[in-house]
Amino acid sequence: MRLGMVGLGRMGSNMARRLMRGGHEVVVTDLSPDAVKGMAKESAIASSSLDDFCSKLGSPKIAWLMVPAGGPTESTAQAIAQHMKSGDILIDGGNSYFKDDIRRSKIFRDKGIHYVDVGTSGGVWGLERGYCMMIGGSKEVVQQLDPIFKTLAPGRGDIPRTPGREKLPGTAEEGYIYCGPSGSGHFVKMVHNGIEYGIMQAYAEGFDIFRNANKPDLPKDQQYDLNLADIAEVWRRGSVVSSWLLDLTAIALAENATLSEYSGFVQDSGEGRWTIEAAIDEAVPVDVLSAALFVRFRSRQEHTFAEKMLSAMRQKFGGHVEPKTEKKSA
């Protein structure tokens, strides 16, 4: 299939590459002409402007947005929609707020333009590992786009089948699912990221306990000089708390067990806040998720080893770079 990729950042460029490897034709555009030229050298179809980009799309036009949520997504979506006609498809694969998806889908529906929201997880590793996708919109349109999703998704790989799963239909085992109407894809991804906050915080706090186990004010026979890199590594092998996030933690600790290159300033990208707001709307208690979000707020005032762990994990799975800060690390 031919489609366009708008935004060639960490994820957008690698998604375009994976699609091209899978035999799709990809038209690319970005605010950076150098990014477009770079992708053109890898067989992408370059465009010099948004007008040029839209003119090179197939029929129906399919445009996939991978730009920052909020204003950039809003303005880009509206601009591209001006070049679309009834039957064309606009896909938002970023981290948009699900209520914005609902609003936009209604606006574009009046013009006959199909709007699909795709919560996308995979970070900087997605090119090789594939992308986990949670999809919202018209079921018929999503089915039409299935070759794209199938190419981007990880596939079954060597993960053992869940007992009883063979009796169930769907594409979940391939690494992507249809969630429901507009907004549902980003809603599921939003909660996914809220849970991610909680898991990361649990690892970070546990390893902070290990790091402080040799404090001189502890009883002598309760002081332990623990090897954090070894603990992370052994937990990867047979432990019930093993996970990809633990794999990334092990990488960071193997590189530098003190994590001295990280300040501990931990940013939040919006989905954690939105998850808490949804929990409030539904009157659902989320003690762990809300606490994990508030710790990120506090990290911008004072830094602990736990926050360095969070920074390290974010850098490893998503390539997130800490903002420069003058705050001192603990």
C-alpha positions in Angstrom: 0.0 0.0 0.0 1.0 3.6 -0.4 0.7 5.9 2.6 2.2 9.1 4.0 4.2 9.5 7.2 4.0 13.0 8.8 6.8 13.5 11.3 10.2 11.8 11.1 11.2 11.8 14.8 12.4 8.8 16.8 9.3 6.7 16.1 8.0 8.2 12.8 11.2 7.6 10.9 11.6 4.0 12.2 7.9 3.2 11.4 8.5 4.5 7.9 11.5 2.2 7.6 9.6 -0.8 8.9 6.8 -0.2 6.4 9.2 0.1 3.5 10.9 -3.1 4.6 7.5 -4.7 4.4 7.0 -3.6 0.8 4.8 -0.5 1.3 5.4 2.8 -0.5 5.9 5.6 2.0 5.7 9.3 1.2 7.4 11.4 4.0 7.3 14.9 5.2 8.8 16.7 8.2 9.6 20.2 9.4 13.3 19.3 8.9 14.2 19.1 5.2 17.3 17.1 6.2 15.2 14.4 7.8 13.2 14.1 4.6 16.4 13.9 2.5 17.7 11.3 4.8 14.7 9.1 4.4 14.7 9.6 0.6 18.1 8.0 0.6 16.4 4.9 2.1 13.9 4.7 -0.7 11.1 6.9 0.9 9.2 9.2 -1.4 10.3 12.7 -0.5 8.0 15.8 -0.5 9.0 19.4 -0.4 5.8 20.8 1.3 2.5 19.7 2.7 0.8 20.3 -0.7 3.5 18.2 -2.4 3.1 15.5 0.3 -0.7 15.2 -0.2 -0.3 15.2 -4.0 1.9 12.1 -3.9 -0.5 10.0 -1.8 -2.5 7.3 -3.4 -6.2 6.9 -3.7 -7.7 6.9 -1.2 -5.2 9.1 0.5 -3.8 7.7 3.7 -1.8 10.0 6.0 -0.3 8.8 9.3 0.6 11.5 11.8 3.5 11.0 14.2 3.8 14.5 15.7 3.6 15.8 19.3 0.1 15.6 20.9 -1.9 18.8 21.4 -1.4 21.9 19.2 1.0 20.3 16.6 -1.3 17.3 16.0 -4.4 19.6 15.8 -2.9 22.0 13.3 -1.3 19.3 11.2 -4.4 17.2 11.1 -6.6 20.2 10.0 -4.0 21.2 7.4 -3.9 17.8 5.8 -7.7 17.4 5.9 -7.9 20.5 3.6 -6.2 18.3 0.9 -8.5 15.3 1.5 -11.8 14.3 0.0 -14.5 11.8 1.0 -13.1 8.3 1.5 -9.6 9.5 2.4 -8.1 8.3 5.7 -6.2 10.3 8.4 -4.4 8.3 11.1 -3.1 9.8 14.4 -0.5 7.4 15.8 0.8 9.8 18.4 -0.2 10.2 22.0 -3.3 12.4 21.6 -5.9 12.8 24.3 -8.8 10.5 23.5 -11.4 13.2 23.9 -9.6 15.2 21.1 -10.0 12.1 18.9 -13.7 12.0 19.5 -14.0 15.7 18.6 -11.8 15.5 15.5 -13.5 12.3 14.2 -16.9 14.1 14.2 -15.5 17.1 12.3 -13.8 15.0 9.7 -16.8 12.6 9.4 -18.9 15.6 8.2 -16.4 15.9 5.3 -16.4 12.2 4.6 -12.9 11.8 5.9 -12.2 8.7 8.0 -10.2 9.3 11.2 -8.4 6.5 13.0 -6.6 6.8 16.3 -3.7 4.4 17.0 -2.1 4.2 20.4 1.4 3.1 19.5 4.0 1.5 21.8 7.5 0.4 20.9 9.7 3.4 21.4 13.1 3.5 19.7 13.2 -0.3 19.6 10.1 -0.7 17.3 12.0 -0.9 14.0 13.3 -4.3 15.0 10.8 -5.5 17.6 7.7 -4.1 16.0 5.0 -1.8 17.4 2.2 -2.8 19.7 -0.9 -0.9 18.5 -4.3 -0.2 20.0 -6.7 1.1 17.3 -9.9 3.1 17.4 -12.3 4.2 14.6 -14.6 2.7 12.1 -14.1 -1.1 12.1 -14.5 -1.3 8.3 -11.8 1.3 7.8 -9.5 -0.3 10.3 -9.9 -3.6 8.4 -9.0 -1.8 5.2 -5.7 -0.7 6.8 -4.9 -4.2 8.1 -1.9 -4.7 5.8 -0.3 -1.6 7.3 -0.9 -2.7 10.9 0.3 -6.2 10.2 3.6 -4.9 8.9 4.2 -2.6 11.8 3.2 -5.1 14.5 5.7 -7.6 16.1 3.8 -10.7 15.0 3.6 -13.8 17.2 7.4 -14.3 17.3 8.5 -16.9 19.9 6.1 -15.8 22.7 4.3 -18.9 23.9 0.5 -18.9 23.3 -1.7 -18.1 26.2 -3.6 -21.3 27.2 -7.0 -21.2 25.6 -6.1 -18.3 23.3 -6.4 -20.6 20.2 -10.1 -20.6 20.7 -10.4 -16.8 20.5 -10.5 -14.7 17.3 -8.7 -11.5 16.6 -5.3 -10.1 16.0 -4.1 -9.6 19.6 -1.4 -12.3 19.3 0.0 -10.4 16.3 0.5 -7.3 18.4 -2.4 -5.1 17.4 -6.1 -4.9 18.3 -9.2 -3.0 17.2 -10.5 -1.4 20.4 -13.7 0.2 19.3 -15.0 3.6 18.1 -13.0 6.8 17.8 -10.9 7.6 20.8 -10.8 4.0 22.2 -7.3 3.3 20.8 -5.8 6.3 22.5 -7.8 5.6 25.6 -6.3 2.1 25.9 -2.8 3.5 25.2 -3.4 6.3 27.8 -4.1 3.7 30.6 -1.2 1.6 29.3 1.1 4.5 29.9 -0.4 5.2 33.3 0.3 1.5 34.3 3.9 2.0 32.9 4.4 4.8 35.3 3.5 2.5 38.2 5.7 -0.4 37.1 8.7 1.8 36.6 8.2 3.4 40.0 8.1 0.0 41.7 11.4 -1.0 40.1 12.9 2.4 40.9 12.0 2.3 44.6 13.1 -1.3 45.0 16.5 -0.6 43.6 16.8 2.5 45.7 16.3 0.3 48.8 19.2 -1.9 47.5 21.4 1.0 46.9 20.9 2.3 50.5 21.3 -1.1 52.1 24.9 -0.3 53.2 24.1 3.0 55.0 26.5 3.4 58.0 23.6 4.2 60.4 22.1 0.7 59.9 23.2 -2.1 62.3 26.5 -3.6 61.1 25.0 -7.0 60.5 22.2 -5.5 58.4 24.5 -3.7 56.0 24.8 -5.2 52.5 26.9 -4.0 49.6 24.7 -5.2 46.8 25.5 -5.5 43.1 22.6 -3.8 41.5 23.5 -4.8 37.9 23.7 -8.5 39.0 20.3 -8.3 40.8 18.6 -6.8 37.7 20.3 -9.5 35.5 19.3 -12.5 37.7 15.7 -11.2 37.9 15.5 -11.3 34.2 16.0 -15.1 34.3 13.0 -16.9 35.8 11.8 -14.3 38.2 8.1 -13.4 38.4 9.0 -9.7 38.1 10.8 -10.1 34.8 9.8 -7.8 32.0 11.1 -5.7 29.1 11.4 -2.7 31.5 13.6 -4.8 33.7 15.6 -5.8 30.6 16.2 -2.1 30.0 17.0 -1.5 33.6 19.7 -4.2 33.4 21.2 -2.5 30.4 21.4 0.8 32.1 22.9 -0.6 35.3 25.4 -2.7 33.3 26.6 0.5 31.6 26.9 2.4 34.9 25.7 1.0 38.2 25.6 4.5 39.8 23.6 6.0 37.0 25.7 9.1 37.5 24.9 10.4 34.0 21.3 10.9 35.0 20.1 13.8 37.1 16.8 12.2 38.2 14.6 14.8 36.6 11.7 12.8 35.3 9.2 14.3 32.9 5.6 13.1 32.3 4.2 13.2 28.8 0.5 13.7 29.6 -0.9 10.2 29.5 -0.3 9.7 33.2 -2.3 12.8 34.1 -5.1 11.8 31.7 -5.3 8.3 33.2 -5.8 9.8 36.6 -8.5 12.1 35.2 -10.3 9.2 33.7 -10.1 7.3 37.0 -11.7 10.3 38.7 -14.5 10.5 36.1 -15.1 6.7 36.7 -14.7 6.9 40.5 -12.0 4.2 40.2 -9.3 4.2 43.0 -5.8 4.3 41.5 -3.5 4.6 44.5 -0.3 3.3 42.7 -0.8 5.2 39.4 -1.5 8.5 41.1 1.4 8.1 43.5 3.8 7.4 40.5 2.6 10.5 38.7 3.1 12.7 41.8 6.7 11.3 42.3 7.5 12.6 38.8 6.3 16.0 39.9 8.5 15.8 43.0 11.5 14.7 41.0 11.7 18.1 39.5 12.4 19.6 42.9 14.8 17.0 44.4 16.3 13.8 43.0 16.8 10.4 44.4 18.5 7.3 43.0 15.0 6.0 42.2 14.4 8.9 39.9 17.7 8.3 38.2 16.4 4.7 37.5 13.2 6.2 36.0 15.3 8.5 33.8 17.4 5.6 32.7 14.4 3.4 31.8 12.8 6.3 29.8 16.0 6.9 27.9 16.4 3.2 27.1 12.9 2.4 25.9 12.0 5.7 24.3 15.2 7.7 23.7 13.9 10.4 26.0 16.6 12.9 26.9 16.5 14.7 30.3 16.0 18.4 30.1 19.0 20.4 31.4 18.6 21.3 35.0 20.6 23.1 37.7 19.0 21.0 40.5 21.4 18.8 42.5 21.2 15.1 42.6 20.9 13.1 45.8 
